[in-house]
Amino acid sequence: MAARKQLRHQDDVRAQIQVSNLLTRVQKYANGELSDEDISPNRLNAIKLLLSKTLPDLSSVEIGNVEGQAFIIKTLDEFYGNSSTSSDA
């Protein structure tokens, strides 16, 4: 069998699946589908640690602009040109 050419892609997909599994478990716990016996406090701390290493911490994101320049906020529709509203003013 030939060697795989995209080993890095395979590692990225594996990591995304693992993060998804952790998030699903935490969501089930938060929604009451899993009890305290199903997830120990140590396991929750381990999941929190692993997620902090793989997902961005949004509390550390700053939004700003250079003084004197305009700061424009657009919706996704406006950004991608899918806006159904017209601005013929």
Protein Blocks (a to p, Z undefined) as FASTA:
>chain_A
ZZdfblmlmmmmmmmmmmmmmmmmmmmmmnopacfklpcfklmmmmmmmmmmmpccfklp
ccdddehiacddddfklmnopafbdcfZZ
